[in-house]
Amino acid sequence: MKPKLLLTMLSLFFATAFAENPSDTANFNVLHGVAYYNATRTPGEAPSVYRNLYTPYLMYGSNFVALGPSYSYGIASYSSDAHTSFLAFLNGTAMFGVATKSLGFSIAFDIDERLNFLKEKDAYHKEETTEIVGAGNTITLRLAIPMQSIDFLATAGYSQSSDSLAMSEYADNDGKVKKDFHRFGQHFSGSATFTNKPSAKDFSWSTGASASRYIRMVDSTLKSTIDSDDDYDRTSQGNLNYLYANLFYNFGYIVLRSENARVHVGNNASVYTYLYDRLQDKDNLRKDFYLQGNISLTPHIFAEYALNENWMIWGGSYYNWSSAAYREEYTELYKTEDETKNYLTRFSTKTGTVYVSTGALFRYKNLSLEASIQSGLYNNPFRGFSGSAMLYDFSGIVTF
């Protein structure tokens, strides 16, 4: 780098970072990158590209390009007449959405599908196989509506895992054999959230519920004109099919405030349960029932300080505590009079990792650059440092 250019950049840095007169009216509602979104747990956080994407109507009126190499995302938003369109690539997922002043909608998808054709033929037989393999298809719909003093957000999602459909047909001089095999894992989810973010001053909250259903099944059939004794039609289920339900309430409160700084404290609480499908083995000798309930608390602290019109620094910490109750019931030989019933109940409490993040945002005209660092410092507050890896992030936003 040429010395003159280097001196110019250093002069700009020191002039903006150490200005003598900080802003008397600090504007905390500046647009941040994903690192800020991941660091804060309070519902009263400043705008960020992810929060706006996940509440689509907040994209209305936005004209910007955001790039984040660390989290592998790229976002473009542009306004036209009475609506705003936006396109985003989020670590392998594509998203497209439209926002107006009174409504926001988006669709995100990730397609991973493979189609195979196999044909084998000679003078004595012929065999054809068609196979469709879905390694991980996902689709998520989001709808956000402002309702005066509160916001409403609804999401619906569907995903596949290890989905496979195979159809084969074998033929020779003795007859035909047709075989179908279908294995699928499907996950359906939905949620509804309300928040007072539009009208919040010092106290902010968000509350709602979510539910999901996971199903894993295997269906296989065989029909033969060569030997009908080979025919079968089988259906089996996975041992982890479940129904999930969750209620949550998050809040944050600005306990300290000055012209250029503010400090949030709060807690995110959720109560959720997994209800697993009852299992029955093929010999009807055992059936199982599983139920797991959890209570999770995440207290958090977050602080922001505006050095001047160009520089803002922030830092936060949050900690997770969870308590779980597990219930298992199973009956052996339940088709006979000598059945045995077994019950297992387990309670557990677990303290998680303390996460600490800090970052800095630099703004100059239409350009914003943000860098951050995050570390999980403790596995348990009574055991000391764990030596967890550090996580770094850098991103940039250009507004128009």
Secondary structure as a PSIPRED ss2 file (coil, helix, strand):
# PSIPRED VFORMAT (PSIPRED V4.0)

   1 M C   1.000  0.000  0.000
   2 K C   1.000  0.000  0.000
   3 P H   0.000  1.000  0.000
   4 K H   0.000  1.000  0.000
   5 L H   0.000  1.000  0.000
   6 L H   0.000  1.000  0.000
   7 L H   0.000  1.000  0.000
   8 T H   0.000  1.000  0.000
   9 M H   0.000  1.000  0.000
  10 L H   0.000  1.000  0.000
  11 S H   0.000  1.000  0.000
  12 L H   0.000  1.000  0.000
  13 F H   0.000  1.000  0.000
  14 F H   0.000  1.000  0.000
  15 A H   0.000  1.000  0.000
  16 T H   0.000  1.000  0.000
  17 A H   0.000  1.000  0.000
  18 F C   1.000  0.000  0.000
  19 A C   1.000  0.000  0.000
  20 E C   1.000  0.000  0.000
  21 N C   1.000  0.000  0.000
  22 P C   1.000  0.000  0.000
  23 S C   1.000  0.000  0.000
  24 D C   1.000  0.000  0.000
  25 T C   1.000  0.000  0.000
  26 A C   1.000  0.000  0.000
  27 N C   1.000  0.000  0.000
  28 F C   1.000  0.000  0.000
  29 N C   1.000  0.000  0.000
  30 V C   1.000  0.000  0.000
  31 L C   1.000  0.000  0.000
  32 H E   0.000  0.000  1.000
  33 G C   1.000  0.000  0.000
  34 V H   0.000  1.000  0.000
  35 A H   0.000  1.000  0.000
  36 Y H   0.000  1.000  0.000
  37 Y H   0.000  1.000  0.000
  38 N H   0.000  1.000  0.000
  39 A H   0.000  1.000  0.000
  40 T C   1.000  0.000  0.000
  41 R C   1.000  0.000  0.000
  42 T C   1.000  0.000  0.000
  43 P C   1.000  0.000  0.000
  44 G C   1.000  0.000  0.000
  45 E C   1.000  0.000  0.000
  46 A C   1.000  0.000  0.000
  47 P C   1.000  0.000  0.000
  48 S E   0.000  0.000  1.000
  49 V H   0.000  1.000  0.000
  50 Y H   0.000  1.000  0.000
  51 R H   0.000  1.000  0.000
  52 N H   0.000  1.000  0.000
  53 L H   0.000  1.000  0.000
  54 Y H   0.000  1.000  0.000
  55 T C   1.000  0.000  0.000
  56 P H   0.000  1.000  0.000
  57 Y H   0.000  1.000  0.000
  58 L H   0.000  1.000  0.000
  59 M H   0.000  1.000  0.000
  60 Y C   1.000  0.000  0.000
  61 G C   1.000  0.000  0.000
  62 S C   1.000  0.000  0.000
  63 N C   1.000  0.000  0.000
  64 F E   0.000  0.000  1.000
  65 V E   0.000  0.000  1.000
  66 A E   0.000  0.000  1.000
  67 L E   0.000  0.000  1.000
  68 G E   0.000  0.000  1.000
  69 P C   1.000  0.000  0.000
  70 S C   1.000  0.000  0.000
  71 Y C   1.000  0.000  0.000
  72 S C   1.000  0.000  0.000
  73 Y E   0.000  0.000  1.000
  74 G E   0.000  0.000  1.000
  75 I E   0.000  0.000  1.000
  76 A E   0.000  0.000  1.000
  77 S E   0.000  0.000  1.000
  78 Y E   0.000  0.000  1.000
  79 S E   0.000  0.000  1.000
  80 S E   0.000  0.000  1.000
  81 D C   1.000  0.000  0.000
  82 A C   1.000  0.000  0.000
  83 H E   0.000  0.000  1.000
  84 T E   0.000  0.000  1.000
  85 S E   0.000  0.000  1.000
  86 F E   0.000  0.000  1.000
  87 L E   0.000  0.000  1.000
  88 A E   0.000  0.000  1.000
  89 F E   0.000  0.000  1.000
  90 L E   0.000  0.000  1.000
  91 N C   1.000  0.000  0.000
  92 G C   1.000  0.000  0.000
  93 T E   0.000  0.000  1.000
  94 A E   0.000  0.000  1.000
  95 M E   0.000  0.000  1.000
  96 F E   0.000  0.000  1.000
  97 G E   0.000  0.000  1.000
  98 V E   0.000  0.000  1.000
  99 A E   0.000  0.000  1.000
 100 T C   1.000  0.000  0.000
 101 K C   1.000  0.000  0.000
 102 S C   1.000  0.000  0.000
 103 L C   1.000  0.000  0.000
 104 G E   0.000  0.000  1.000
 105 F E   0.000  0.000  1.000
 106 S E   0.000  0.000  1.000
 107 I E   0.000  0.000  1.000
 108 A E   0.000  0.000  1.000
 109 F E   0.000  0.000  1.000
 110 D E   0.000  0.000  1.000
 111 I C   1.000  0.000  0.000
 112 D C   1.000  0.000  0.000
 113 E E   0.000  0.000  1.000
 114 R E   0.000  0.000  1.000
 115 L E   0.000  0.000  1.000
 116 N E   0.000  0.000  1.000
 117 F E   0.000  0.000  1.000
 118 L E   0.000  0.000  1.000
 119 K E   0.000  0.000  1.000
 120 E E   0.000  0.000  1.000
 121 K E   0.000  0.000  1.000
 122 D C   1.000  0.000  0.000
 123 A C   1.000  0.000  0.000
 124 Y C   1.000  0.000  0.000
 125 H E   0.000  0.000  1.000
 126 K E   0.000  0.000  1.000
 127 E E   0.000  0.000  1.000
 128 E E   0.000  0.000  1.000
 129 T E   0.000  0.000  1.000
 130 T E   0.000  0.000  1.000
 131 E E   0.000  0.000  1.000
 132 I E   0.000  0.000  1.000
 133 V E   0.000  0.000  1.000
 134 G E   0.000  0.000  1.000
 135 A C   1.000  0.000  0.000
 136 G C   1.000  0.000  0.000
 137 N C   1.000  0.000  0.000
 138 T E   0.000  0.000  1.000
 139 I E   0.000  0.000  1.000
 140 T E   0.000  0.000  1.000
 141 L E   0.000  0.000  1.000
 142 R E   0.000  0.000  1.000
 143 L E   0.000  0.000  1.000
 144 A E   0.000  0.000  1.000
 145 I E   0.000  0.000  1.000
 146 P E   0.000  0.000  1.000
 147 M E   0.000  0.000  1.000
 148 Q C   1.000  0.000  0.000
 149 S C   1.000  0.000  0.000
 150 I E   0.000  0.000  1.000
 151 D E   0.000  0.000  1.000
 152 F E   0.000  0.000  1.000
 153 L E   0.000  0.000  1.000
 154 A E   0.000  0.000  1.000
 155 T E   0.000  0.000  1.000
 156 A E   0.000  0.000  1.000
 157 G E   0.000  0.000  1.000
 158 Y E   0.000  0.000  1.000
 159 S E   0.000  0.000  1.000
 160 Q E   0.000  0.000  1.000
 161 S C   1.000  0.000  0.000
 162 S C   1.000  0.000  0.000
 163 D E   0.000  0.000  1.000
 164 S E   0.000  0.000  1.000
 165 L E   0.000  0.000  1.000
 166 A E   0.000  0.000  1.000
 167 M E   0.000  0.000  1.000
 168 S E   0.000  0.000  1.000
 169 E E   0.000  0.000  1.000
 170 Y E   0.000  0.000  1.000
 171 A E   0.000  0.000  1.000
 172 D E   0.000  0.000  1.000
 173 N C   1.000  0.000  0.000
 174 D C   1.000  0.000  0.000
 175 G E   0.000  0.000  1.000
 176 K E   0.000  0.000  1.000
 177 V E   0.000  0.000  1.000
 178 K E   0.000  0.000  1.000
 179 K E   0.000  0.000  1.000
 180 D E   0.000  0.000  1.000
 181 F E   0.000  0.000  1.000
 182 H E   0.000  0.000  1.000
 183 R E   0.000  0.000  1.000
 184 F E   0.000  0.000  1.000
 185 G E   0.000  0.000  1.000
 186 Q E   0.000  0.000  1.000
 187 H E   0.000  0.000  1.000
 188 F E   0.000  0.000  1.000
 189 S E   0.000  0.000  1.000
 190 G E   0.000  0.000  1.000
 191 S E   0.000  0.000  1.000
 192 A E   0.000  0.000  1.000
 193 T E   0.000  0.000  1.000
 194 F E   0.000  0.000  1.000
 195 T E   0.000  0.000  1.000
 196 N C   1.000  0.000  0.000
 197 K C   1.000  0.000  0.000
 198 P C   1.000  0.000  0.000
 199 S C   1.000  0.000  0.000
 200 A C   1.000  0.000  0.000
 201 K C   1.000  0.000  0.000
 202 D C   1.000  0.000  0.000
 203 F E   0.000  0.000  1.000
 204 S E   0.000  0.000  1.000
 205 W E   0.000  0.000  1.000
 206 S E   0.000  0.000  1.000
 207 T E   0.000  0.000  1.000
 208 G E   0.000  0.000  1.000
 209 A E   0.000  0.000  1.000
 210 S E   0.000  0.000  1.000
 211 A E   0.000  0.000  1.000
 212 S E   0.000  0.000  1.000
 213 R E   0.000  0.000  1.000
 214 Y E   0.000  0.000  1.000
 215 I E   0.000  0.000  1.000
 216 R E   0.000  0.000  1.000
 217 M E   0.000  0.000  1.000
 218 V E   0.000  0.000  1.000
 219 D E   0.000  0.000  1.000
 220 S E   0.000  0.000  1.000
 221 T E   0.000  0.000  1.000
 222 L E   0.000  0.000  1.000
 223 K E   0.000  0.000  1.000
 224 S E   0.000  0.000  1.000
 225 T C   1.000  0.000  0.000
 226 I C   1.000  0.000  0.000
 227 D C   1.000  0.000  0.000
 228 S H   0.000  1.000  0.000
 229 D H   0.000  1.000  0.000
 230 D H   0.000  1.000  0.000
 231 D C   1.000  0.000  0.000
 232 Y E   0.000  0.000  1.000
 233 D E   0.000  0.000  1.000
 234 R E   0.000  0.000  1.000
 235 T E   0.000  0.000  1.000
 236 S E   0.000  0.000  1.000
 237 Q E   0.000  0.000  1.000
 238 G C   1.000  0.000  0.000
 239 N C   1.000  0.000  0.000
 240 L C   1.000  0.000  0.000
 241 N C   1.000  0.000  0.000
 242 Y E   0.000  0.000  1.000
 243 L E   0.000  0.000  1.000
 244 Y E   0.000  0.000  1.000
 245 A E   0.000  0.000  1.000
 246 N E   0.000  0.000  1.000
 247 L E   0.000  0.000  1.000
 248 F E   0.000  0.000  1.000
 249 Y E   0.000  0.000  1.000
 250 N E   0.000  0.000  1.000
 251 F E   0.000  0.000  1.000
 252 G E   0.000  0.000  1.000
 253 Y E   0.000  0.000  1.000
 254 I E   0.000  0.000  1.000
 255 V E   0.000  0.000  1.000
 256 L E   0.000  0.000  1.000
 257 R E   0.000  0.000  1.000
 258 S C   1.000  0.000  0.000
 259 E C   1.000  0.000  0.000
 260 N C   1.000  0.000  0.000
 261 A E   0.000  0.000  1.000
 262 R E   0.000  0.000  1.000
 263 V E   0.000  0.000  1.000
 264 H E   0.000  0.000  1.000
 265 V E   0.000  0.000  1.000
 266 G E   0.000  0.000  1.000
 267 N E   0.000  0.000  1.000
 268 N E   0.000  0.000  1.000
 269 A E   0.000  0.000  1.000
 270 S E   0.000  0.000  1.000
 271 V E   0.000  0.000  1.000
 272 Y E   0.000  0.000  1.000
 273 T E   0.000  0.000  1.000
 274 Y E   0.000  0.000  1.000
 275 L E   0.000  0.000  1.000
 276 Y E   0.000  0.000  1.000
 277 D E   0.000  0.000  1.000
 278 R E   0.000  0.000  1.000
 279 L E   0.000  0.000  1.000
 280 Q E   0.000  0.000  1.000
 281 D C   1.000  0.000  0.000
 282 K C   1.000  0.000  0.000
 283 D C   1.000  0.000  0.000
 284 N C   1.000  0.000  0.000
 285 L C   1.000  0.000  0.000
 286 R E   0.000  0.000  1.000
 287 K E   0.000  0.000  1.000
 288 D E   0.000  0.000  1.000
 289 F E   0.000  0.000  1.000
 290 Y E   0.000  0.000  1.000
 291 L E   0.000  0.000  1.000
 292 Q E   0.000  0.000  1.000
 293 G E   0.000  0.000  1.000
 294 N E   0.000  0.000  1.000
 295 I E   0.000  0.000  1.000
 296 S E   0.000  0.000  1.000
 297 L E   0.000  0.000  1.000
 298 T E   0.000  0.000  1.000
 299 P E   0.000  0.000  1.000
 300 H E   0.000  0.000  1.000
 301 I E   0.000  0.000  1.000
 302 F E   0.000  0.000  1.000
 303 A E   0.000  0.000  1.000
 304 E E   0.000  0.000  1.000
 305 Y E   0.000  0.000  1.000
 306 A E   0.000  0.000  1.000
 307 L C   1.000  0.000  0.000
 308 N C   1.000  0.000  0.000
 309 E C   1.000  0.000  0.000
 310 N C   1.000  0.000  0.000
 311 W E   0.000  0.000  1.000
 312 M E   0.000  0.000  1.000
 313 I E   0.000  0.000  1.000
 314 W E   0.000  0.000  1.000
 315 G E   0.000  0.000  1.000
 316 G E   0.000  0.000  1.000
 317 S E   0.000  0.000  1.000
 318 Y E   0.000  0.000  1.000
 319 Y C   1.000  0.000  0.000
 320 N C   1.000  0.000  0.000
 321 W E   0.000  0.000  1.000
 322 S E   0.000  0.000  1.000
 323 S E   0.000  0.000  1.000
 324 A E   0.000  0.000  1.000
 325 A E   0.000  0.000  1.000
 326 Y E   0.000  0.000  1.000
 327 R E   0.000  0.000  1.000
 328 E E   0.000  0.000  1.000
 329 E E   0.000  0.000  1.000
 330 Y E   0.000  0.000  1.000
 331 T E   0.000  0.000  1.000
 332 E E   0.000  0.000  1.000
 333 L C   1.000  0.000  0.000
 334 Y C   1.000  0.000  0.000
 335 K C   1.000  0.000  0.000
 336 T C   1.000  0.000  0.000
 337 E C   1.000  0.000  0.000
 338 D C   1.000  0.000  0.000
 339 E C   1.000  0.000  0.000
 340 T E   0.000  0.000  1.000
 341 K E   0.000  0.000  1.000
 342 N E   0.000  0.000  1.000
 343 Y E   0.000  0.000  1.000
 344 L E   0.000  0.000  1.000
 345 T E   0.000  0.000  1.000
 346 R E   0.000  0.000  1.000
 347 F E   0.000  0.000  1.000
 348 S E   0.000  0.000  1.000
 349 T E   0.000  0.000  1.000
 350 K E   0.000  0.000  1.000
 351 T E   0.000  0.000  1.000
 352 G C   1.000  0.000  0.000
 353 T C   1.000  0.000  0.000
 354 V E   0.000  0.000  1.000
 355 Y E   0.000  0.000  1.000
 356 V E   0.000  0.000  1.000
 357 S E   0.000  0.000  1.000
 358 T E   0.000  0.000  1.000
 359 G E   0.000  0.000  1.000
 360 A E   0.000  0.000  1.000
 361 L E   0.000  0.000  1.000
 362 F E   0.000  0.000  1.000
 363 R E   0.000  0.000  1.000
 364 Y E   0.000  0.000  1.000
 365 K C   1.000  0.000  0.000
 366 N C   1.000  0.000  0.000
 367 L E   0.000  0.000  1.000
 368 S E   0.000  0.000  1.000
 369 L E   0.000  0.000  1.000
 370 E E   0.000  0.000  1.000
 371 A E   0.000  0.000  1.000
 372 S E   0.000  0.000  1.000
 373 I E   0.000  0.000  1.000
 374 Q E   0.000  0.000  1.000
 375 S E   0.000  0.000  1.000
 376 G E   0.000  0.000  1.000
 377 L E   0.000  0.000  1.000
 378 Y E   0.000  0.000  1.000
 379 N C   1.000  0.000  0.000
 380 N C   1.000  0.000  0.000
 381 P C   1.000  0.000  0.000
 382 F C   1.000  0.000  0.000
 383 R C   1.000  0.000  0.000
 384 G C   1.000  0.000  0.000
 385 F E   0.000  0.000  1.000
 386 S C   1.000  0.000  0.000
 387 G C   1.000  0.000  0.000
 388 S C   1.000  0.000  0.000
 389 A C   1.000  0.000  0.000
 390 M E   0.000  0.000  1.000
 391 L E   0.000  0.000  1.000
 392 Y E   0.000  0.000  1.000
 393 D E   0.000  0.000  1.000
 394 F E   0.000  0.000  1.000
 395 S E   0.000  0.000  1.000
 396 G E   0.000  0.000  1.000
 397 I E   0.000  0.000  1.000
 398 V E   0.000  0.000  1.000
 399 T E   0.000  0.000  1.000
 400 F C   1.000  0.000  0.000
